[in-house]
Amino acid sequence: MKRTVFLLLAVVLLAASMSPIALAAEVCYPSVVEESEDGGEIRKVYDLSPEQDPAGIPRSDFEQNGIRYTLIDLLKQEMPEYQERQHTEEVSLESKNKDMASILALLPQEKEFVTADGLSGTLTLQLDTVQVETAGYGTSSRKVTATRRYPNLGSQDTQYIPKTVDENGRTMTLQDVSWQTDNTGDLDGYAMGDRYTAVATYSGTATSSYVTGYTVTAKYVGTVSRIALDRVRYVAVFEGTEIKPVIPVPEPAVPDIDPDKTASDGGFQFNWAYILVPLGAVVLAGGGVGAALFLKKRHEAGEESA
């Protein structure tokens, strides 16, 4: 049981000895030290960031120029700081048309903006920075047809009809043929047979590309600002007290016990030291002897009773 108690006590003492080291805050140093004209007060100003621990501000008494100073107050004050700068923001958006009227309808003249670090302000569109670029292309296809006539054919035979033709750079395929009869009659007394005209229809596919849209970029420029609480000011107020010098108390003078000393008028002057000093020595000696006898008798009584 005793061993357990000693172990617990050792652990507590070890933790107590380590805790001041683990919890000690970083020491802060004043940025300004102000002293009153009479030296009765000293103010130490500490400008800390919000992350710094004010526990590191020294609070102990100190001495200076014969005055002891004691902390009487620690004042805290938020220190707002105004920040301002020029900011340029580039925007990008999509448009189906490229005419300026359609584009400006998508771009407001002014725009409220907040930066990543918290500054805000109104930005203005810079018209000379507006640019339009093609975002991409698409393709479309459609069916096209062409007609060819082949006259003065002796019979309705499609072998005389071309199976493909070229139309505006595209190859087209024969789809249908219709026939027309040409009645030419007699030629110079000779009977002529019927002649035919073939009306051939060809078809093909026409492919074209088109713009799918436009990308518009522009820049906005303006002033952004904010009020930031980046500093916290602490003022340690110390009150001074003058340190008074310690005046030593003089020791009492030893009386002159010279037996030959006489009064200034020629008569004998009695000195009590002749009596008091020997009497004190006798009393002390007697007290010591009495105490020794008392202890001796007590010891002997103890032995007899045993």
trRosetta pair geometry for C-beta under 8 A, 3 or more apart (Angstrom, degrees):
i j d omega theta_ij theta_ji phi_ij phi_ji
1 4 5.8 -54 -155 31 31 112
1 5 6.6 30 150 -18 64 104
2 5 5.7 -53 -151 35 36 113
2 6 6.4 36 152 -19 67 105
3 6 5.7 -54 -149 36 32 111
3 7 6.5 33 152 -20 65 105
4 7 5.7 -55 -150 34 32 111
4 8 6.5 29 154 -16 66 105
5 8 5.9 -56 -150 38 31 109
5 9 6.3 31 153 -19 65 108
6 9 5.7 -56 -147 38 31 113
6 10 6.4 34 153 -23 65 104
7 10 5.7 -53 -149 33 31 112
7 11 6.6 31 153 -18 64 103
8 11 5.7 -53 -150 34 34 111
8 12 6.4 33 153 -18 66 105
9 12 5.8 -54 -148 36 32 111
9 13 6.3 30 155 -17 65 107
10 13 5.8 -57 -148 39 30 110
10 14 6.3 31 154 -20 65 107
11 14 5.7 -56 -148 36 30 111
11 15 6.4 28 156 -16 65 106
12 15 5.9 -57 -148 38 30 109
12 16 6.3 28 155 -18 65 109
13 16 5.7 -55 -145 38 31 112
13 17 6.3 28 156 -19 65 106
14 17 5.9 -58 -149 36 30 108
14 18 6.4 16 158 -10 65 111
15 18 6.0 -64 -144 43 30 103
15 19 6.1 41 159 -39 67 104
16 19 6.0 -41 -139 16 28 116
17 20 7.7 -58 -177 22 30 99
18 21 5.7 -64 -165 40 52 110
18 22 5.9 41 148 -18 84 110
19 22 5.7 -59 -140 41 35 106
19 23 5.7 7 171 1 72 115
20 23 6.4 -69 -134 51 24 93
20 24 6.0 48 161 -57 64 97
21 24 5.9 -35 -146 -4 26 117
25 53 4.5 -121 -144 96 128 131
25 55 4.0 133 -11 89 157 102
25 56 4.0 -125 120 -61 108 83
26 52 7.3 -90 67 -148 119 89
26 53 6.8 118 34 45 84 103
26 56 4.8 -25 83 -96 51 153
27 56 5.0 -170 -114 -173 18 104
27 58 7.2 25 -150 -52 95 92
28 46 5.2 45 146 -146 132 136
28 48 6.5 -43 -128 -83 138 115
28 52 6.9 96 -93 166 117 132
28 54 7.3 -23 -16 -136 155 45
28 56 4.2 116 -18 106 88 103
28 57 4.9 -28 54 -80 128 61
28 58 7.7 -145 61 -11 78 70
29 46 7.6 148 88 -117 26 94
30 33 5.4 89 110 -64 146 84
30 44 4.1 -99 -91 -173 146 95
30 45 5.7 96 -162 59 98 48
30 46 5.5 -81 -108 -73 60 72
30 236 7.7 -102 -87 31 119 113
31 45 5.6 -63 60 100 85 94
31 46 6.6 128 3 -121 87 30
31 47 5.0 0 -4 11 148 103
32 44 7.6 163 89 -156 54 42
32 45 4.0 8 57 44 96 124
33 42 6.7 -9 -174 -173 91 102
33 43 7.4 162 -158 85 44 52
33 44 5.4 -9 -109 -107 78 72
33 45 7.4 -146 -70 18 34 78
34 42 7.1 158 84 -158 51 52
34 43 4.4 -7 59 59 102 100
34 44 7.9 -164 26 -72 68 30
34 45 7.2 53 -6 -22 103 107
35 39 6.4 1 174 -111 112 55
35 41 7.4 163 -153 91 49 52
35 42 5.0 -14 -103 -106 76 81
35 43 7.9 -163 -72 24 34 66
36 39 6.4 -130 75 -34 83 11
36 40 5.4 -39 71 50 139 74
36 41 4.4 62 -13 51 127 86
36 42 7.5 -111 4 -67 79 43
39 65 6.5 -98 -143 88 144 134
39 67 5.7 174 150 -20 117 162
39 240 5.8 -68 142 74 75 165
40 67 8.0 -133 -102 -155 37 148
40 239 6.9 -11 163 -158 75 68
40 240 5.0 -147 -149 52 34 103
41 237 6.7 -18 -166 -168 108 87
41 238 6.9 151 -158 81 56 56
41 239 5.9 -24 -103 -109 78 55
41 240 6.4 -135 -66 4 30 94
42 64 7.6 58 -51 49 154 146
42 69 5.6 -18 28 -133 122 152
42 237 7.9 154 83 -157 48 42
42 238 4.6 -11 62 60 93 109
42 240 6.8 80 -9 -47 94 109
43 235 5.5 -9 -169 -172 107 103
43 236 7.1 153 -156 76 52 50
43 237 5.6 -14 -104 -103 81 66
43 238 7.5 -170 -78 22 33 74
44 57 8.0 155 103 -164 121 105
44 235 7.2 153 75 -157 44 51
44 236 4.5 -11 58 56 99 104
44 238 7.2 41 -6 -8 101 111
45 233 6.5 -19 -166 -165 93 103
45 234 7.6 151 -157 82 45 49
45 235 5.5 -15 -102 -103 68 78
46 54 7.5 130 100 -129 142 85
46 57 5.6 -114 -16 -105 165 114
46 233 7.0 149 80 -157 52 51
46 234 4.4 -12 61 61 106 97
46 235 7.6 -169 22 -75 73 32
46 236 7.1 48 -8 -12 111 101
47 79 7.0 -10 -137 2 98 163
47 231 5.2 -14 -172 -166 95 124
47 232 7.7 149 -158 73 49 39
47 233 5.5 -20 -101 -100 68 77
48 52 3.9 -121 -170 69 111 133
48 54 6.4 -151 19 -82 166 77
48 231 7.0 133 71 -158 35 68
48 232 5.2 -30 70 65 89 90
48 233 7.7 161 22 -91 71 26
48 234 6.6 19 3 1 116 109
49 52 5.0 104 53 -10 74 101
49 230 6.8 -37 -131 172 79 68
49 231 6.6 -56 -98 -106 44 54
49 232 7.4 50 153 17 9 89
50 229 6.9 74 -65 119 125 93
50 230 7.3 -98 -15 -151 101 32
50 231 8.0 -122 -40 -99 71 12
50 232 6.1 103 -89 -21 57 116
52 56 7.3 -79 174 34 98 128
52 232 7.8 -156 57 49 99 111
53 56 5.7 96 87 -12 87 98
54 57 5.4 -13 -176 -7 71 116
54 74 7.8 126 163 165 129 134
54 76 7.7 -46 -95 -99 165 111
54 232 7.7 -83 -65 109 116 128
54 234 5.6 131 -133 -64 121 157
57 74 7.0 126 100 -137 148 129
57 234 5.9 -94 -78 111 156 147
57 236 5.9 177 166 -59 125 130
58 236 7.6 47 75 -143 65 176
59 71 4.9 -50 -162 -9 76 164
59 74 7.5 -45 -105 -65 109 130
59 236 7.1 -141 -102 -140 65 131
60 71 7.9 55 22 -13 6 117
61 68 6.0 11 179 -179 118 96
61 69 6.4 166 -154 82 68 53
61 70 5.1 -18 -103 -95 100 69
61 71 7.5 -123 -77 -4 57 77
62 68 7.6 176 93 -150 28 59
62 69 5.6 -12 62 55 73 102
62 238 7.7 -24 41 -152 93 158
63 66 7.6 15 -178 -105 100 8
63 67 6.9 162 -153 81 64 39
63 68 5.2 -32 -97 -97 81 66
63 69 7.3 171 -93 11 28 78
63 243 6.8 18 -135 -42 118 143
64 67 5.9 -28 70 61 66 88
64 69 6.5 3 22 -11 105 120
64 240 8.0 -79 58 -115 95 124
66 242 6.6 9 135 -150 94 74
66 243 5.4 -133 -176 43 62 102
67 240 4.1 13 165 -171 127 120
67 241 6.6 148 -163 67 77 31
67 242 5.7 -46 -106 -98 79 47
67 243 6.5 -160 -101 -9 22 87
68 240 6.8 144 75 -151 37 64
68 241 5.2 -25 64 62 90 88
68 243 5.5 97 -22 -66 98 99
69 238 3.9 43 170 155 114 125
69 239 6.7 157 -150 74 68 28
69 240 4.8 -33 -91 -90 78 74
69 241 7.8 167 -85 16 32 68
70 238 6.3 150 67 -156 23 79
70 239 5.7 -28 61 60 81 82
70 241 7.1 16 0 0 109 110
71 74 7.0 11 -176 -54 120 92
71 236 6.1 -52 -125 -173 107 100
71 237 7.2 103 -153 76 61 52
71 238 5.5 -45 -86 -97 49 76
72 237 5.5 -60 62 103 87 99
72 238 7.0 132 6 -127 83 25
72 239 4.7 41 -22 -10 133 113
73 236 7.8 166 91 -154 53 40
73 237 4.3 8 59 46 93 122
74 234 6.2 -6 -178 -171 91 105
74 235 7.3 164 -158 79 44 48
74 236 5.4 -9 -110 -105 80 67
74 237 7.3 -150 -73 18 34 77
75 234 6.8 154 80 -158 53 51
75 235 4.2 -7 55 54 107 99
75 237 6.9 58 -11 -22 103 109
76 232 6.7 -13 -162 177 92 104
76 233 7.4 143 -159 84 42 55
76 234 5.7 -15 -100 -102 65 75
77 232 7.4 153 78 -167 44 58
77 233 4.5 -22 66 67 97 103
77 234 7.7 177 23 -78 73 31
77 235 7.3 30 1 -9 114 105
78 229 5.5 -34 -169 -139 110 117
78 232 6.2 -35 -109 -114 51 73
78 233 7.8 -163 -76 23 2 82
79 229 7.2 122 67 -148 50 65
79 230 7.5 -63 89 66 94 61
79 231 4.0 -31 67 86 127 102
79 232 6.5 -167 12 -94 94 20
79 233 5.1 89 -47 -21 119 104
80 227 5.0 4 -175 176 119 104
80 228 7.0 143 -156 73 65 32
80 229 5.7 -43 -97 -87 64 69
81 227 7.1 153 71 -160 36 57
81 228 5.2 -30 64 67 91 85
81 229 7.6 150 15 -97 81 21
81 230 5.3 -36 24 29 133 108
81 231 6.7 80 -35 12 120 103
82 225 6.8 -1 -175 -174 84 115
82 226 7.9 177 -149 92 49 36
82 227 5.6 -26 -96 -103 64 74
83 119 6.5 -98 104 -95 110 115
83 225 6.2 167 91 -153 56 65
83 226 5.5 -6 58 58 101 77
83 227 7.7 171 18 -93 76 24
83 228 5.7 22 -5 1 122 116
84 119 7.9 142 -115 -147 35 128
84 223 6.2 6 -171 -177 101 107
84 224 7.3 172 -146 90 56 42
84 225 4.1 -12 -99 -101 80 104
85 119 7.0 -4 40 -176 95 170
85 223 7.3 171 91 -148 24 69
85 224 6.4 -18 65 61 71 83
85 225 7.7 147 16 -84 53 62
86 221 7.1 2 -176 -171 99 91
86 222 7.5 -174 -148 108 65 20
86 223 6.0 -48 -98 -96 55 64
86 224 8.0 104 -148 18 12 77
87 113 7.2 -150 108 98 137 132
87 115 6.2 -123 -126 -71 152 123
87 119 7.1 166 -49 102 144 126
87 121 6.9 140 33 50 125 126
87 123 6.9 -82 89 -90 97 117
87 221 7.4 173 89 -147 47 50
87 222 6.4 -20 60 70 85 63
87 223 7.2 116 15 -132 85 18
87 224 4.6 16 -2 1 137 119
88 219 5.7 -7 -172 -171 100 115
88 220 7.2 158 -156 81 51 48
88 221 5.1 -12 -104 -101 78 81
89 111 7.8 -111 75 90 135 130
89 113 5.6 -150 -18 -142 162 163
89 123 5.8 -40 30 -125 115 175
89 219 7.0 150 78 -156 41 63
89 220 4.8 -15 62 60 94 98
89 221 7.9 -176 23 -75 66 38
90 217 6.4 4 -178 -172 103 101
90 218 7.3 170 -150 88 63 32
90 219 5.1 -33 -97 -97 71 77
90 220 7.9 -177 -83 20 25 70
91 107 7.7 152 81 -121 136 96
91 111 7.9 86 -44 5 146 178
91 217 7.1 169 86 -149 49 54
91 218 5.7 -13 58 62 93 80
91 219 7.7 166 15 -94 72 27
91 220 6.7 42 -12 -9 111 107
92 215 6.5 -4 -169 -176 100 99
92 216 7.1 159 -153 83 51 51
92 217 5.0 -15 -101 -99 80 81
93 106 5.8 -159 103 155 146 132
93 107 7.8 -175 34 -74 136 81
93 215 7.7 159 84 -155 30 57
93 216 5.3 -20 66 62 79 100
94 135 6.3 32 -131 -79 96 157
94 213 5.5 15 -173 155 104 138
94 214 7.2 139 -161 77 58 47
94 215 6.2 -36 -103 -101 62 58
94 216 7.3 160 -108 16 11 86
95 98 7.0 129 104 -82 122 44
95 102 6.2 124 -170 127 124 109
95 103 5.6 -29 -98 -99 167 76
95 106 6.1 -131 -90 -5 107 158
95 132 7.3 -54 51 -131 134 107
95 213 6.6 157 80 -173 39 90
95 214 4.7 -29 69 69 91 100
95 215 7.7 164 23 -94 81 11
95 216 5.1 52 -9 -23 121 121
96 102 7.6 -92 65 167 74 145
96 213 5.6 -58 -105 -119 47 88
96 214 7.4 110 -158 20 2 88
97 102 4.0 41 76 69 124 169
97 103 7.5 -128 92 -47 83 74
97 214 7.2 -51 97 18 17 128
98 102 7.6 45 43 61 11 125
98 103 7.3 13 -160 -49 32 117
98 132 5.2 124 -145 158 90 148
98 214 5.0 131 -84 -59 86 162
99 102 5.0 84 68 11 85 104
99 103 7.1 -163 94 -7 41 91
100 103 5.5 -59 -143 40 36 111
100 104 5.9 32 161 -18 72 106
100 130 8.0 90 -132 118 91 147
101 104 6.2 -54 -142 37 26 105
101 105 6.7 34 154 -26 59 105
102 105 5.8 -53 -157 26 31 117
102 106 7.3 24 150 -14 61 104
103 106 5.9 -62 -164 34 38 107
103 107 6.5 11 150 -2 72 113
103 130 6.7 116 138 -178 135 132
103 132 6.4 -91 -92 -80 150 122
103 216 5.4 165 -144 -114 109 147
104 107 5.6 -67 -138 49 41 99
104 130 8.0 -22 -80 -121 76 164
106 216 6.7 112 83 62 137 156
107 125 5.7 105 155 -121 113 148
107 130 7.0 -111 -13 -107 172 121
107 216 7.3 -121 -52 140 117 137
107 218 5.6 38 -126 31 143 163
108 111 5.6 125 77 -70 115 86
108 125 7.0 177 97 -39 47 127
109 124 6.9 -14 159 -149 71 74
109 125 5.4 -107 -146 20 38 117
110 122 5.5 1 -176 -178 116 106
110 123 6.9 154 -157 79 63 44
110 124 5.6 -29 -102 -101 77 63
110 125 7.2 -111 -68 -10 33 84
111 122 7.3 147 73 -158 34 61
111 123 5.1 -26 66 64 87 95
111 125 7.4 85 -8 -55 106 84
111 220 5.4 -58 44 -126 122 162
112 120 7.2 10 -177 -173 88 102
112 121 7.8 -167 -145 105 60 24
112 122 5.9 -37 -94 -100 61 67
112 123 7.8 154 -104 17 12 80
113 120 6.8 179 93 -145 46 63
113 121 6.6 -19 60 64 83 63
113 122 7.7 127 17 -118 80 21
113 123 5.1 15 6 -5 129 122
113 220 6.9 149 -33 101 144 139
113 222 7.6 138 35 55 119 123
113 224 6.9 -75 89 -89 96 123
114 118 7.0 -19 -176 -141 99 29
114 119 7.2 163 -155 83 56 38
114 120 4.5 -20 -101 -95 77 93
114 224 7.9 136 -126 -146 34 128
115 118 6.7 -36 74 35 82 22
115 119 4.5 11 30 54 121 87
115 120 7.3 -146 9 -71 74 44
115 224 5.7 103 -20 143 117 164
118 226 5.5 50 123 -90 92 169
118 228 7.6 107 95 -90 133 104
119 224 3.9 94 137 139 108 112
119 225 5.9 29 -155 -59 98 2
119 226 4.7 -120 -106 -16 61 109
120 224 5.8 -178 95 -152 6 95
120 225 7.3 -50 61 58 54 49
120 226 6.6 87 16 -74 76 94
121 222 5.3 -166 123 122 116 113
121 223 5.2 -136 -164 98 159 53
121 224 3.7 -139 7 -99 119 54
121 225 6.0 83 -68 11 114 71
122 222 5.6 -122 98 -176 50 161
123 220 3.6 76 137 149 125 113
123 221 6.1 142 -157 61 93 12
123 222 3.7 -146 -106 11 52 122
123 224 8.0 -13 -62 -58 94 96
124 220 6.3 156 68 -157 23 78
124 221 6.2 -36 59 64 78 68
124 222 5.5 119 2 -69 76 105
125 130 7.9 28 176 -61 109 106
125 218 6.1 -1 -150 154 96 133
125 219 7.9 127 -151 86 51 43
125 220 5.7 -40 -87 -99 48 80
126 129 4.4 51 95 7 108 116
126 130 7.9 -172 97 -31 62 73
126 218 7.0 172 60 -179 71 87
126 219 5.0 -14 41 81 120 91
126 220 7.0 -178 -2 -102 84 26
126 221 5.7 47 -44 3 119 111
127 130 5.9 -33 -163 -4 47 115
129 217 7.7 -82 148 122 87 81
129 218 5.4 110 101 -152 94 58
129 219 4.0 -40 126 24 164 101
130 216 6.9 -14 -163 -169 87 97
130 217 7.5 162 -148 86 41 49
130 218 4.6 -3 -97 -97 69 105
131 216 7.2 159 82 -153 48 50
131 217 5.0 -8 57 58 97 94
131 218 7.4 176 19 -73 64 58
132 214 5.2 2 -171 174 96 131
132 215 7.4 152 -155 77 48 47
132 216 5.5 -14 -101 -100 73 75
133 214 6.6 151 77 -161 33 78
133 215 5.0 -20 66 60 90 96
133 217 7.7 14 8 2 106 104
134 137 7.3 18 163 -55 127 81
134 211 5.6 -102 -139 -136 107 114
134 213 8.0 128 -163 89 54 40
134 214 6.1 -55 -108 -108 36 71
134 215 7.6 15 98 15 13 85
135 211 7.7 98 43 -178 74 89
135 212 6.1 -92 84 82 100 92
135 213 4.3 -16 42 87 136 84
135 214 5.6 -164 -17 -110 96 11
135 215 4.7 121 -84 -35 90 88
136 211 7.6 129 84 -159 40 58
136 212 4.5 -17 83 42 91 125
136 213 6.8 19 40 43 83 79
137 209 5.1 11 176 -180 122 115
137 210 6.8 152 -157 77 75 31
137 211 6.1 -51 -104 -103 67 43
137 212 6.2 -179 -116 -11 10 93
138 209 6.9 158 83 -155 36 66
138 210 5.6 -23 64 63 86 83
138 211 7.9 38 19 135 80 5
138 212 4.8 99 -23 -72 104 102
139 207 6.0 2 -176 -174 111 101
139 208 7.0 162 -152 87 65 35
139 209 5.2 -37 -96 -97 71 69
139 210 7.7 152 -96 17 24 74
140 207 7.2 166 86 -151 38 57
140 208 5.7 -18 62 63 85 83
140 209 7.8 154 17 -99 70 23
140 210 6.5 14 0 1 112 118
141 205 5.3 6 -176 180 116 108
141 206 6.7 159 -154 82 62 44
141 207 4.6 -24 -96 -96 88 74
141 208 7.7 158 -88 17 40 64
142 205 7.2 155 77 -155 29 64
142 206 5.3 -20 62 60 81 96
142 208 7.9 -5 10 9 101 106
143 203 6.2 -5 -174 -171 101 111
143 204 7.5 156 -154 84 59 31
143 205 6.1 -41 -100 -100 53 63
143 206 7.7 137 -130 15 5 83
144 167 7.3 -155 119 104 125 137
144 170 7.2 78 63 83 134 157
144 172 7.5 -90 93 -100 92 123
144 203 7.0 157 85 -155 43 61
144 204 5.6 -23 65 68 90 80
144 205 7.2 138 18 -120 85 12
144 206 4.6 59 -20 -23 127 115
145 172 7.7 118 -140 -156 36 139
145 175 7.6 -64 -127 25 103 143
145 201 6.2 -13 -170 -173 116 94
145 202 6.6 150 -160 83 62 50
145 203 4.9 -28 -100 -98 77 75
145 204 7.8 154 -90 20 33 65
146 165 6.6 -116 91 84 136 129
146 167 4.5 -156 -52 -88 155 153
146 172 5.5 114 28 75 118 172
146 201 7.7 153 80 -158 41 50
146 202 4.7 -17 62 64 90 104
146 203 7.8 177 20 -80 68 31
146 204 7.6 7 2 10 106 107
147 199 6.6 -10 -169 -176 107 87
147 200 7.0 151 -158 82 54 51
147 201 5.7 -23 -103 -103 75 65
147 202 7.5 -173 -80 21 26 77
148 162 7.5 -18 91 48 163 108
148 165 6.2 152 -43 -54 144 163
148 199 7.8 161 84 -158 44 43
148 200 4.7 -15 64 63 92 104
148 202 6.7 39 -3 -11 107 114
149 197 6.1 -2 -172 176 97 109
149 198 7.2 156 -159 83 46 53
149 199 5.6 -15 -105 -105 75 67
149 200 7.6 -175 -82 21 25 75
150 153 6.2 47 125 -46 98 122
150 160 6.6 168 151 123 147 103
150 161 6.1 -156 16 -103 157 76
150 197 6.8 163 84 -162 46 59
150 198 4.2 -6 59 56 103 102
150 200 6.5 38 -4 -10 109 113
151 182 6.7 79 -165 -56 95 146
151 195 7.7 44 171 144 75 114
151 197 4.1 -16 -111 -110 68 100
151 198 7.9 -150 -71 25 28 60
152 182 6.6 -36 -86 39 52 163
152 195 5.3 -20 -134 179 49 132
152 196 8.0 93 -157 62 4 41
152 197 7.1 30 -16 -84 41 76
153 156 7.4 102 109 -87 125 36
153 157 7.3 -151 168 40 124 77
153 160 5.8 166 -129 79 123 154
153 195 6.7 130 57 -173 38 74
153 196 4.6 -49 70 73 94 88
153 197 6.9 144 14 -91 96 25
153 198 5.8 32 -1 -20 151 101
154 193 7.3 50 -152 87 84 123
154 195 6.7 -44 -97 -120 41 69
154 196 7.4 -19 84 23 6 95
155 196 6.8 3 161 19 7 134
156 179 4.9 -21 -119 -99 114 158
156 196 5.4 -126 -74 -173 73 174
156 198 7.6 138 -136 -86 64 97
157 160 5.9 80 90 -1 89 98
158 161 4.8 -50 -161 27 65 120
158 177 5.7 176 -109 20 106 164
158 198 7.6 136 -109 -135 61 146
160 198 7.2 162 87 -2 102 151
161 174 6.6 105 134 -123 113 151
161 177 5.7 -68 -99 -100 172 140
161 198 5.5 -117 -85 140 114 156
161 200 5.2 153 -159 -82 122 137
162 165 5.8 94 104 -66 130 86
162 174 7.1 171 104 -56 56 122
162 200 7.6 133 54 118 72 172
163 173 7.0 -14 157 -151 76 69
163 174 5.0 -98 -151 7 46 124
164 171 5.7 2 -178 -175 124 96
164 172 6.5 155 -157 79 70 45
164 173 5.5 -30 -101 -102 84 54
164 174 6.8 -104 -67 -18 39 82
164 202 7.4 103 -142 -137 41 129
165 171 7.7 160 84 -152 31 54
165 172 5.4 -20 65 61 78 98
165 174 7.9 88 -6 -63 92 78
165 202 5.3 -106 36 -63 110 171
166 169 7.0 11 -176 -101 102 12
166 170 7.0 149 -157 73 61 36
166 171 6.0 -35 -99 -96 68 57
166 172 7.3 153 -107 14 17 84
167 170 5.4 -32 71 63 77 90
167 172 5.1 19 10 -13 118 130
167 202 7.1 163 -24 96 133 131
167 204 6.7 174 48 25 118 141
170 204 5.0 146 142 128 120 151
170 205 7.6 -154 -163 69 134 46
170 206 6.3 -75 -71 -93 162 72
171 204 6.4 162 93 -118 43 138
172 202 3.9 88 130 148 118 118
172 203 6.1 173 -162 81 100 14
172 204 3.7 -97 -103 -34 77 119
173 202 6.2 158 74 -155 24 84
173 203 6.4 -32 61 62 77 67
173 204 6.6 127 9 -79 72 78
174 177 7.2 4 -175 -51 116 96
174 200 5.9 -51 -130 -172 102 115
174 201 7.5 102 -156 77 58 48
174 202 5.6 -48 -91 -98 42 79
175 201 5.1 -58 65 102 100 93
175 202 6.2 143 3 -124 90 24
175 203 4.7 42 -39 2 140 107
176 200 7.4 162 89 -155 48 49
176 201 4.4 6 56 46 91 116
177 198 5.4 -22 -164 -167 110 104
177 199 6.9 143 -160 74 54 49
177 200 5.1 -16 -103 -101 82 71
177 201 7.4 -153 -72 17 37 74
178 198 7.6 141 74 -160 39 53
178 199 4.5 -20 64 62 91 106
178 201 7.8 46 -3 -18 95 104
179 196 5.2 -22 -165 -168 107 120
179 197 7.2 141 -160 73 55 48
179 198 6.0 -27 -102 -102 70 60
179 199 7.4 -161 -76 17 21 81
180 196 6.7 142 74 -162 45 65
180 197 4.3 -18 63 60 103 100
180 198 8.0 -159 23 -69 76 18
180 199 6.5 62 -14 -22 107 108
181 194 5.6 -37 -156 -169 104 119
181 195 7.5 119 -168 75 55 45
181 196 5.9 -37 -106 -103 48 71
181 197 7.9 -120 -40 19 7 79
182 194 7.2 135 63 -175 59 65
182 195 4.0 -37 67 84 112 96
182 196 6.4 -156 9 -77 90 16
182 197 5.8 92 -45 -26 109 96
183 194 6.9 -33 -94 -122 60 78
184 187 6.9 -5 137 -52 114 107
184 192 5.2 -50 84 99 110 147
184 195 5.6 39 -16 12 120 124
185 192 6.6 52 93 41 28 113
186 189 6.2 7 162 -129 126 9
186 190 6.1 159 -164 73 84 37
186 191 5.5 -46 -106 -98 91 43
186 192 6.1 165 -116 2 31 88
187 190 5.5 -27 69 61 73 96
187 192 5.2 61 -2 -48 102 126
192 195 7.5 -20 151 -31 115 104
211 214 7.2 22 161 -58 128 80
229 232 7.6 42 169 -67 96 78
255 271 6.8 157 150 -162 125 109
255 273 4.9 -170 88 -54 131 137
256 261 6.2 90 127 -52 116 164
256 271 7.6 -101 93 -123 61 143
257 271 5.5 162 -125 138 66 147
257 273 4.3 -106 -90 92 117 135
257 274 6.3 150 -156 -63 113 71
257 277 7.6 -36 -84 -1 162 145
258 261 4.2 96 81 -31 101 105
259 274 7.7 78 -92 -89 90 128
261 269 6.9 -54 116 56 93 111
261 271 7.4 67 64 -46 121 136
262 266 6.6 4 145 -155 130 24
262 267 6.9 170 -175 86 97 26
262 268 6.1 -65 -129 -103 85 44
262 269 6.4 133 -161 8 35 92
263 266 6.7 -33 79 42 86 23
263 267 4.7 -5 44 65 129 74
263 268 6.8 34 -4 93 100 4
263 269 4.3 123 -62 -45 90 109
271 274 5.6 95 90 -14 90 98
272 275 5.8 -62 -166 42 58 103
272 276 5.5 40 146 -15 90 115
273 276 5.9 -62 -126 46 33 101
273 277 5.5 28 -179 -18 72 114
274 277 7.3 -50 -134 32 10 102
274 278 7.5 -5 166 2 46 111
275 278 6.9 -75 -159 44 26 97
275 279 6.0 20 158 -18 66 120
276 279 5.7 -63 -142 41 28 112
276 280 6.2 31 161 -23 66 105
277 280 6.0 -52 -148 31 29 109
277 281 6.7 27 155 -17 61 104
278 281 5.6 -56 -152 35 37 112
278 282 6.4 37 152 -21 69 104
279 282 5.7 -53 -150 34 34 112
279 283 6.5 34 154 -20 66 104
280 283 5.7 -54 -148 35 33 111
280 284 6.4 31 156 -17 66 106
281 284 5.9 -57 -151 37 31 109
281 285 6.3 29 154 -18 66 108
282 285 5.8 -58 -148 38 31 109
282 286 6.1 29 156 -18 67 108
283 286 5.8 -56 -146 38 29 110
283 287 6.3 30 156 -20 64 106
284 287 5.8 -54 -148 35 30 111
284 288 6.6 29 155 -18 63 104
285 288 5.8 -56 -153 34 32 110
285 289 6.5 28 153 -16 67 105
286 289 5.8 -55 -146 37 34 108
286 290 6.2 34 157 -20 67 107
287 290 5.8 -55 -145 37 30 112
287 291 6.4 31 157 -19 64 106
288 291 5.9 -57 -151 35 30 110
288 292 6.5 29 153 -20 65 106
289 292 5.7 -57 -151 35 34 111
289 293 6.4 31 154 -17 68 105
290 293 5.9 -55 -148 36 32 108
290 294 6.3 33 155 -21 65 107
291 294 5.7 -54 -148 34 32 113
291 295 6.5 28 156 -16 65 106
292 295 6.0 -58 -152 37 31 108
292 296 6.4 31 152 -21 65 108
293 296 5.6 -56 -147 35 33 112
293 297 6.3 29 158 -17 68 105
294 297 6.1 -55 -147 37 29 106
294 298 6.4 29 155 -19 63 108
295 298 5.7 -55 -147 36 32 112
295 299 6.4 34 154 -22 65 105
296 299 5.7 -56 -153 33 31 112
296 300 6.5 27 153 -17 66 105
297 300 5.7 -54 -146 37 34 109
297 301 6.3 35 155 -20 66 104
298 301 5.8 -53 -149 35 31 111
298 302 6.6 34 152 -22 62 105
299 302 5.7 -56 -157 32 32 113
299 303 6.7 30 150 -20 65 102
300 303 5.7 -53 -153 31 36 110
300 304 6.6 35 152 -18 68 103
301 304 5.9 -53 -148 35 35 109
301 305 6.4 31 158 -15 66 107
302 305 6.0 -58 -149 37 31 107
302 306 6.6 32 154 -22 64 106
303 306 5.7 -58 -157 32 34 113
